[in-house]
Amino acid sequence: MYTQSFSVADNADDAKSGGLRAVSPPPTEAEIALQARFDARIDADEKIEPKDWMPDAYRKTLVRQISQHAHSEIVGMLPEGNWISRAPSLKRKAILIAKVQDEGGHGLYLYSAAETLGTSRGEMLDALHSGRAKYSSIFNYPTLNWADVGVIGWLVDGAAIMNQIPLCRCSYGPYARAMIRVCKEESFHQRQGYEALLVMMKGNDAQKAMVQDAVNRFWWKCLAMFGPPDNDSPHSAQGMRWGIKRISNDDLRQKFIDATVPQAQVLGVTLPDPELKWNEERGHWDHGEIDWDEFWATVNGRGPCNKERLATRVKAHNDGQWVRDAAMAHARKQQQRTIQEAA
C-alpha cells in the first residue's frame, strides 16, 4: 500500500534545514568522470544497478524513499488487520487476510531492494521503531467501521497505485522491478475495496450513511498522500532529474482526482469538497485547498494514532524475536552440516 510522496525527510531538521553543513572537498577528475557517466545513463533512461557507481546523494535519496515505502507497507497492515476478526462474512475475511498478507510481502520486497544499496534491514527497522524514520501519514488515522476498510481499498490503495505505477520506470533497477509485482497486487486491493462499497451502497440507509461517512473522513487525507505541493516539496525536483520520481506531486494528485470523481458518481457518494467542479478549459476537475497543517502535524507524530501504530509495530517485532532466532539457528545448523558433508 502507499503512499504520500516519499519525499518527506525522515526528521524535522532535514525538512526545515537552516543549519550549517560541512563543506565537501572539490571532486577529483575521476569522480567528475564517474558523475558524467552516471548523468549520461540517467539521460539515456538506463537502469542503475547495485554494483554501478552512483552519487552518494542518489544512494541516500533511494534509501530514504524505499525504506519509507517499506515502512508504510508494514505499518499499513495495522488499520485493516484490526478488522480481520470482525469481517462481516467468511468471504470478506478471506479477502482481507490475503490483502494484509500482500502488504507484508510488499514490505519485504522493498526492504530487500533497499538492502542492495548497502543499508541493513536492522538499521531500517531501528530507525522506524525509534521514530526517526517516516511512513505514510494516512495510516495514523483510525478505522472506525467496516466501510473504512472498503474506502481504504478504493481511495488509499487507489492513490497508492497512481503514485506507484510510475515507480515501475524508476531509474534504480531493484526498486523498479519490485514495483511491478506490488502494482499488480495493489490493483486487486483497489478493485476489492470498490466492490465492497458497491455492495454496501445497495444496502439500507444506515449502510449508505456509513460509506459516506468513511469517504468524508478519508478523502482529504488521501489527497495529501501525494505529498506537499510541488513548490513546497524540496526533494521532488532532484528526484525527477534522477528518474526516481517520474511525475510531480501535483500532477499525480490531479490524475487521481480526475480518475476518482466518475467512480464516486457510479458508487453514489459525494466527495466532500464544495469547490470540486469540472474545468472545461483545463480539462480537469478543480478542487479545494488541502489542510497541510494537519498533514504536517501527523507526519511529525501528532496524529490521532501515531503512538498506537508505532507501539503496536514495536511489540509485534519484539514478540517475533524467537522466530528470527530460530531461523538463524536453523541456518547455522544447515551451514555446519554442509561444511561437514563437504569435508
The 8 nearest C-alpha neighbors of each residue, nearest first, counted from 0:
[[1, 72, 156, 159, 102, 2, 185, 75],
 [2, 0, 159, 71, 72, 3, 135, 156],
 [1, 3, 159, 224, 135, 4, 0, 225],
 [224, 2, 4, 225, 226, 135, 5, 1],
 [3, 5, 226, 225, 6, 2, 224, 248],
 [4, 6, 64, 7, 3, 67, 68, 2],
 [5, 7, 4, 234, 8, 235, 64, 232],
 [8, 6, 5, 9, 4, 14, 226, 133],
 [7, 9, 14, 10, 13, 6, 11, 133],
 [10, 8, 132, 133, 131, 7, 11, 13],
 [11, 9, 12, 8, 13, 131, 14, 132],
 [10, 12, 14, 13, 15, 8, 9, 299],
 [11, 13, 16, 15, 14, 10, 17, 8],
 [14, 12, 16, 11, 15, 10, 8, 9],
 [13, 15, 11, 8, 12, 16, 10, 7],
 [16, 14, 12, 13, 11, 17, 10, 8],
 [17, 15, 13, 12, 18, 14, 11, 19],
 [16, 18, 15, 19, 12, 13, 20, 14],
 [17, 19, 16, 20, 12, 15, 13, 21],
 [18, 20, 17, 21, 16, 22, 12, 13],
 [21, 19, 22, 18, 23, 17, 16, 13],
 [20, 22, 23, 19, 24, 18, 25, 17],
 [21, 23, 20, 24, 25, 19, 26, 18],
 [22, 24, 21, 25, 26, 20, 27, 55],
 [23, 25, 26, 22, 27, 21, 30, 28],
 [24, 26, 23, 27, 22, 28, 30, 31],
 [27, 25, 30, 31, 24, 28, 29, 23],
 [26, 28, 30, 29, 31, 25, 32, 24],
 [27, 29, 31, 30, 32, 26, 33, 25],
 [28, 30, 32, 27, 31, 33, 26, 34],
 [29, 31, 33, 27, 32, 28, 26, 34],
 [30, 32, 28, 34, 29, 33, 35, 27],
 [31, 33, 35, 29, 30, 34, 36, 28],
 [34, 32, 30, 36, 35, 31, 37, 29],
 [33, 35, 37, 31, 36, 32, 30, 38],
 [36, 34, 32, 38, 37, 33, 39, 31],
 [35, 37, 33, 39, 34, 38, 32, 40],
 [36, 38, 34, 40, 35, 39, 33, 41],
 [39, 37, 41, 35, 40, 36, 34, 42],
 [40, 38, 42, 36, 37, 41, 43, 35],
 [41, 39, 43, 37, 45, 42, 38, 44],
 [40, 42, 44, 38, 43, 39, 45, 37],
 [41, 43, 39, 44, 40, 38, 45, 241],
 [42, 44, 40, 41, 45, 39, 38, 46],
 [45, 43, 41, 42, 40, 46, 170, 242],
 [46, 44, 40, 43, 41, 47, 170, 42],
 [45, 47, 170, 172, 171, 48, 44, 41],
 [46, 48, 171, 172, 170, 51, 45, 49],
 [47, 49, 51, 172, 50, 171, 46, 173],
 [50, 48, 51, 115, 116, 47, 173, 172],
 [51, 49, 48, 52, 47, 115, 116, 53],
 [52, 50, 48, 49, 53, 47, 37, 46],
 [51, 53, 50, 54, 33, 37, 49, 47],
 [52, 54, 51, 55, 57, 37, 58, 34],
 [55, 53, 57, 56, 58, 52, 34, 37],
 [54, 56, 58, 57, 59, 53, 60, 52],
 [55, 57, 59, 54, 58, 60, 53, 61],
 [58, 56, 60, 54, 55, 59, 61, 53],
 [57, 59, 55, 61, 56, 60, 62, 54],
 [60, 58, 62, 56, 61, 57, 55, 63],
 [61, 59, 57, 63, 58, 62, 56, 64],
 [60, 62, 64, 58, 63, 59, 65, 57],
 [63, 61, 59, 65, 60, 64, 113, 66],
 [64, 62, 60, 66, 61, 65, 67, 59],
 [63, 65, 61, 5, 67, 66, 62, 60],
 [66, 64, 68, 62, 67, 61, 63, 113],
 [65, 67, 69, 68, 63, 64, 62, 70],
 [68, 66, 70, 134, 64, 65, 69, 133],
 [67, 69, 65, 71, 66, 70, 64, 72],
 [70, 68, 106, 66, 72, 109, 71, 67],
 [71, 69, 67, 73, 72, 68, 134, 74],
 [72, 70, 134, 68, 74, 135, 69, 73],
 [71, 73, 75, 106, 69, 102, 0, 70],
 [74, 72, 70, 75, 71, 103, 76, 106],
 [73, 75, 71, 76, 72, 77, 70, 312],
 [76, 74, 72, 73, 77, 71, 138, 78],
 [75, 77, 74, 99, 73, 80, 79, 78],
 [76, 78, 80, 75, 79, 74, 81, 308],
 [79, 77, 81, 80, 142, 76, 75, 141],
 [80, 78, 81, 82, 77, 76, 148, 83],
 [81, 79, 77, 82, 83, 76, 78, 99],
 [80, 82, 79, 78, 83, 77, 84, 85],
 [83, 81, 85, 80, 79, 84, 86, 145],
 [84, 82, 80, 85, 86, 92, 81, 95],
 [83, 85, 82, 86, 81, 92, 80, 87],
 [86, 84, 82, 83, 87, 92, 81, 145],
 [85, 87, 92, 83, 88, 84, 82, 91],
 [88, 86, 85, 91, 89, 92, 145, 90],
 [89, 87, 91, 90, 86, 92, 85, 93],
 [88, 90, 92, 91, 93, 87, 86, 94],
 [91, 89, 93, 88, 92, 94, 87, 86],
 [92, 90, 94, 88, 93, 89, 86, 95],
 [91, 93, 89, 95, 86, 90, 94, 83],
 [94, 92, 96, 90, 95, 91, 89, 97],
 [95, 93, 91, 97, 92, 96, 98, 90],
 [94, 96, 98, 92, 97, 93, 91, 99],
 [97, 95, 93, 99, 98, 94, 92, 100],
 [98, 96, 100, 94, 95, 99, 101, 93],
 [97, 99, 95, 101, 100, 96, 94, 102],
 [100, 98, 102, 96, 101, 76, 97, 95],
 [99, 101, 97, 103, 98, 102, 96, 104],
 [100, 102, 98, 104, 99, 103, 97, 105],
 [103, 101, 105, 99, 72, 104, 100, 0],
 [104, 102, 100, 106, 101, 105, 73, 72],
 [105, 103, 101, 107, 106, 102, 108, 100],
 [106, 104, 102, 108, 107, 103, 181, 101],
 [105, 107, 69, 72, 109, 103, 104, 108],
 [106, 108, 104, 110, 109, 105, 111, 103],
 [109, 107, 105, 111, 106, 110, 177, 104],
 [108, 110, 112, 106, 69, 111, 107, 113],
 [109, 111, 113, 107, 112, 108, 69, 106],
 [110, 112, 114, 109, 108, 113, 107, 115],
 [111, 113, 109, 110, 173, 114, 115, 174],
 [112, 114, 110, 115, 111, 116, 62, 65],
 [113, 115, 118, 111, 116, 117, 112, 119],
 [114, 116, 113, 117, 112, 49, 111, 118],
 [117, 115, 114, 113, 118, 49, 58, 62],
 [116, 118, 114, 115, 119, 113, 49, 62],
 [117, 119, 114, 116, 113, 120, 122, 115],
 [120, 118, 122, 121, 114, 123, 117, 113],
 [119, 121, 123, 122, 124, 110, 114, 118],
 [120, 122, 124, 119, 123, 125, 118, 126],
 [123, 121, 125, 119, 120, 124, 126, 118],
 [122, 124, 120, 126, 121, 125, 127, 119],
 [123, 125, 127, 121, 126, 122, 128, 120],
 [124, 126, 122, 128, 127, 123, 129, 121],
 [127, 125, 131, 132, 123, 124, 129, 128],
 [128, 126, 132, 124, 130, 125, 129, 131],
 [129, 127, 125, 130, 126, 313, 124, 309],
 [130, 128, 126, 127, 131, 125, 132, 124],
 [129, 131, 127, 128, 132, 126, 133, 309],
 [130, 132, 126, 129, 127, 9, 10, 133],
 [133, 131, 127, 9, 126, 130, 134, 67],
 [134, 132, 9, 67, 131, 127, 135, 298],
 [133, 135, 71, 67, 70, 136, 68, 132],
 [134, 136, 71, 137, 2, 3, 138, 1],
 [135, 137, 138, 298, 139, 297, 134, 3],
 [138, 136, 135, 139, 140, 220, 224, 221],
 [139, 137, 136, 140, 75, 135, 78, 74],
 [140, 138, 304, 305, 137, 136, 302, 303],
 [139, 141, 138, 304, 303, 137, 142, 302],
 [142, 140, 143, 304, 78, 139, 303, 138],
 [143, 141, 147, 144, 78, 140, 148, 79],
 [142, 144, 141, 147, 145, 146, 213, 148],
 [145, 143, 146, 147, 142, 148, 209, 213],
 [144, 146, 147, 148, 149, 143, 86, 82],
 [147, 145, 149, 210, 148, 144, 209, 213],
 [146, 148, 150, 145, 213, 149, 142, 144],
 [149, 147, 151, 146, 145, 150, 79, 152],
 [150, 148, 192, 152, 146, 151, 147, 196],
 [149, 151, 153, 147, 152, 148, 154, 146],
 [152, 150, 155, 148, 149, 154, 153, 147],
 [151, 153, 192, 189, 156, 149, 150, 188],
 [152, 154, 189, 192, 193, 150, 157, 151],
 [153, 155, 157, 151, 150, 156, 158, 152],
 [156, 154, 151, 158, 157, 221, 152, 153],
 [157, 155, 159, 152, 158, 189, 154, 0],
 [156, 158, 154, 160, 155, 159, 153, 189],
 [157, 159, 161, 155, 156, 160, 154, 162],
 [158, 160, 1, 156, 2, 162, 157, 161],
 [161, 159, 163, 157, 162, 158, 164, 156],
 [162, 160, 158, 159, 163, 164, 157, 255],
 [161, 163, 159, 160, 164, 158, 165, 251],
 [162, 164, 160, 166, 165, 161, 159, 182],
 [163, 165, 166, 167, 160, 161, 162, 182],
 [166, 164, 167, 163, 168, 245, 162, 169],
 [167, 165, 169, 163, 168, 164, 175, 178],
 [166, 168, 175, 178, 165, 164, 169, 179],
 [169, 167, 166, 165, 175, 170, 245, 164],
 [170, 168, 166, 243, 175, 171, 167, 242],
 [169, 171, 46, 242, 243, 47, 172, 168],
 [172, 170, 47, 169, 46, 174, 173, 48],
 [171, 173, 175, 46, 48, 174, 47, 176],
 [174, 172, 176, 112, 175, 171, 177, 48],
 [173, 175, 177, 172, 176, 171, 112, 178],
 [174, 176, 167, 169, 172, 178, 177, 173],
 [175, 177, 173, 178, 179, 174, 172, 167],
 [178, 176, 174, 175, 179, 180, 173, 108],
 [177, 179, 181, 175, 167, 176, 180, 182],
 [180, 178, 182, 176, 181, 177, 167, 183],
 [179, 181, 183, 182, 178, 177, 184, 176],
 [180, 182, 178, 184, 179, 183, 185, 105],
 [183, 181, 185, 184, 179, 180, 178, 186],
 [184, 182, 180, 186, 181, 185, 179, 187],
 [183, 185, 187, 186, 181, 182, 180, 188],
 [186, 184, 188, 182, 187, 183, 181, 189],
 [185, 187, 189, 183, 184, 188, 182, 190],
 [188, 186, 190, 184, 185, 189, 191, 183],
 [189, 187, 185, 191, 186, 152, 190, 192],
 [188, 190, 152, 153, 186, 192, 156, 187],
 [191, 189, 187, 193, 192, 188, 194, 186],
 [190, 192, 194, 188, 193, 189, 195, 187],
 [193, 191, 152, 149, 153, 195, 189, 190],
 [192, 194, 153, 196, 190, 195, 191, 197],
 [195, 193, 197, 191, 196, 192, 190, 198],
 [194, 196, 192, 198, 193, 197, 149, 191],
 [195, 197, 199, 193, 198, 194, 149, 200],
 [198, 196, 194, 200, 195, 199, 266, 193],
 [197, 199, 195, 196, 201, 200, 194, 202],
 [200, 198, 196, 202, 201, 197, 206, 207],
 [199, 201, 207, 197, 202, 198, 196, 206],
 [202, 200, 199, 198, 197, 203, 207, 206],
 [203, 201, 199, 200, 206, 207, 204, 198],
 [204, 202, 206, 205, 207, 201, 200, 199],
 [203, 205, 207, 206, 208, 202, 200, 209],
 [206, 204, 208, 207, 203, 209, 202, 210],
 [205, 207, 209, 208, 203, 204, 199, 202],
 [208, 206, 200, 204, 210, 209, 205, 211],
 [207, 209, 211, 205, 206, 210, 212, 204],
 [208, 210, 206, 212, 207, 211, 146, 205],
 [211, 209, 213, 146, 207, 208, 212, 214],
 [212, 210, 208, 214, 213, 209, 268, 215],
 [213, 211, 215, 209, 210, 214, 208, 216],
 [212, 214, 210, 216, 147, 215, 211, 146],
 [215, 213, 211, 217, 212, 216, 218, 210],
 [216, 214, 212, 213, 271, 217, 218, 211],
 [215, 217, 213, 214, 218, 212, 219, 220],
 [216, 218, 220, 214, 215, 219, 221, 213],
 [219, 217, 221, 220, 214, 215, 216, 222],
 [220, 218, 222, 221, 217, 223, 289, 216],
 [219, 221, 223, 217, 222, 218, 137, 224],
 [222, 220, 224, 218, 223, 219, 155, 217],
 [221, 223, 219, 224, 220, 225, 252, 218],
 [222, 224, 220, 221, 225, 226, 219, 3],
 [3, 225, 223, 221, 226, 222, 2, 4],
 [226, 224, 3, 4, 223, 248, 252, 222],
 [225, 227, 4, 3, 224, 223, 248, 228],
 [226, 228, 232, 231, 229, 248, 225, 223],
 [229, 227, 231, 230, 249, 232, 248, 226],
 [228, 230, 232, 231, 248, 249, 227, 247],
 [229, 231, 228, 232, 233, 227, 235, 249],
 [232, 230, 228, 229, 227, 233, 226, 235],
 [231, 233, 229, 227, 235, 234, 230, 228],
 [234, 232, 235, 231, 236, 230, 6, 229],
 [235, 233, 6, 232, 237, 236, 238, 7],
 [236, 234, 238, 237, 232, 233, 239, 6],
 [237, 235, 239, 238, 234, 240, 233, 232],
 [236, 238, 240, 239, 235, 234, 241, 233],
 [239, 237, 235, 243, 244, 241, 236, 240],
 [238, 240, 244, 242, 236, 241, 237, 245],
 [241, 239, 237, 238, 242, 236, 243, 244],
 [242, 240, 238, 239, 243, 237, 41, 170],
 [241, 243, 239, 170, 244, 240, 169, 245],
 [244, 242, 169, 238, 241, 170, 239, 245],
 [243, 245, 239, 238, 242, 246, 169, 166],
 [244, 246, 239, 165, 242, 243, 247, 166],
 [247, 245, 244, 251, 250, 248, 165, 239],
 [246, 248, 250, 249, 251, 229, 245, 235],
 [249, 247, 251, 225, 250, 226, 229, 252],
 [248, 250, 252, 251, 247, 228, 229, 253],
 [249, 251, 253, 247, 252, 248, 254, 246],
 [252, 250, 254, 248, 253, 249, 247, 255],
 [251, 253, 249, 255, 250, 254, 225, 248],
 [252, 254, 250, 256, 255, 251, 257, 249],
 [255, 253, 251, 257, 252, 256, 258, 250],
 [256, 254, 252, 258, 253, 257, 259, 251],
 [257, 255, 259, 253, 258, 254, 260, 252],
 [256, 258, 254, 255, 259, 260, 284, 253],
 [259, 257, 255, 256, 260, 254, 261, 262],
 [258, 260, 262, 256, 261, 257, 255, 263],
 [259, 261, 263, 262, 257, 258, 256, 264],
 [262, 260, 264, 263, 259, 265, 258, 257],
 [261, 263, 259, 265, 264, 260, 266, 258],
 [264, 262, 266, 260, 261, 265, 268, 267],
 [263, 265, 261, 267, 262, 266, 260, 268],
 [266, 264, 262, 263, 267, 261, 268, 197],
 [265, 267, 263, 264, 268, 197, 262, 200],
 [266, 268, 264, 265, 263, 269, 200, 262],
 [269, 267, 263, 266, 211, 264, 270, 210],
 [268, 270, 271, 263, 267, 211, 264, 214],
 [269, 271, 272, 268, 215, 214, 218, 263],
 [272, 270, 215, 269, 273, 218, 214, 219],
 [271, 273, 274, 275, 270, 287, 286, 269],
 [274, 272, 275, 271, 287, 286, 276, 270],
 [275, 273, 287, 286, 272, 276, 285, 288],
 [276, 274, 286, 272, 285, 273, 284, 287],
 [275, 277, 285, 284, 274, 278, 286, 273],
 [278, 276, 284, 283, 285, 279, 275, 282],
 [279, 277, 281, 280, 283, 284, 282, 285],
 [278, 280, 282, 281, 277, 283, 284, 276],
 [279, 281, 278, 282, 283, 277, 284, 285],
 [282, 280, 283, 278, 279, 284, 277, 285],
 [281, 283, 279, 280, 278, 284, 277, 257],
 [284, 282, 281, 278, 277, 257, 285, 279],
 [283, 285, 277, 276, 278, 257, 286, 275],
 [286, 284, 276, 275, 277, 278, 283, 274],
 [285, 287, 275, 274, 284, 276, 288, 272],
 [286, 288, 274, 272, 275, 289, 285, 273],
 [287, 289, 290, 286, 291, 274, 272, 219],
 [290, 288, 291, 219, 287, 223, 222, 220],
 [291, 289, 292, 293, 288, 294, 219, 223],
 [290, 292, 294, 293, 289, 295, 227, 223],
 [293, 291, 295, 294, 290, 296, 297, 289],
 [294, 292, 296, 291, 295, 290, 297, 302],
 [293, 295, 291, 297, 292, 296, 298, 290],
 [294, 296, 298, 292, 297, 293, 299, 291],
 [295, 297, 293, 301, 299, 294, 298, 292],
 [296, 298, 302, 301, 300, 294, 299, 295],
 [299, 297, 295, 136, 296, 300, 294, 133],
 [300, 298, 296, 297, 301, 295, 11, 10],
 [299, 301, 297, 298, 305, 302, 296, 306],
 [300, 302, 297, 296, 299, 305, 303, 298],
 [301, 303, 297, 305, 304, 300, 139, 296],
 [302, 304, 140, 305, 139, 301, 141, 297],
 [303, 305, 139, 307, 140, 302, 306, 308],
 [306, 304, 139, 308, 302, 307, 300, 303],
 [305, 307, 309, 308, 304, 310, 300, 303],
 [306, 308, 304, 310, 305, 309, 311, 139],
 [309, 307, 311, 305, 310, 306, 304, 312],
 [308, 310, 312, 306, 311, 307, 313, 305],
 [309, 311, 313, 307, 312, 308, 306, 314],
 [312, 310, 314, 308, 309, 313, 307, 315],
 [311, 313, 309, 315, 310, 314, 308, 316],
 [314, 312, 316, 310, 315, 311, 128, 309],
 [315, 313, 317, 311, 316, 312, 318, 310],
 [314, 316, 318, 312, 313, 317, 311, 319],
 [317, 315, 313, 319, 314, 318, 312, 320],
 [316, 318, 314, 320, 319, 315, 313, 321],
 [319, 317, 315, 316, 320, 314, 321, 313],
 [320, 318, 316, 317, 322, 321, 315, 323],
 [319, 321, 323, 317, 322, 318, 324, 316],
 [322, 320, 324, 323, 319, 325, 318, 317],
 [323, 321, 325, 320, 319, 324, 326, 327],
 [324, 322, 326, 320, 325, 321, 327, 319],
 [323, 325, 321, 327, 322, 326, 328, 320],
 [324, 326, 328, 322, 323, 327, 321, 329],
 [327, 325, 323, 329, 328, 324, 322, 330],
 [326, 328, 330, 324, 329, 325, 323, 331],
 [329, 327, 325, 331, 330, 326, 324, 332],
 [328, 330, 332, 326, 327, 331, 325, 333],
 [331, 329, 327, 333, 332, 328, 334, 326],
 [332, 330, 334, 328, 329, 333, 335, 327],
 [331, 333, 329, 335, 330, 334, 328, 336],
 [334, 332, 336, 330, 331, 335, 329, 337],
 [333, 335, 331, 337, 336, 332, 330, 338],
 [336, 334, 338, 332, 337, 333, 331, 339],
 [335, 337, 333, 339, 334, 338, 340, 332],
 [336, 338, 334, 340, 335, 339, 333, 341],
 [339, 337, 335, 341, 336, 340, 342, 334],
 [338, 340, 336, 342, 341, 337, 335, 334],
 [341, 339, 337, 338, 342, 336, 335, 334],
 [340, 342, 338, 339, 337, 336, 335, 334],
 [341, 339, 340, 338, 337, 336, 335, 334]]
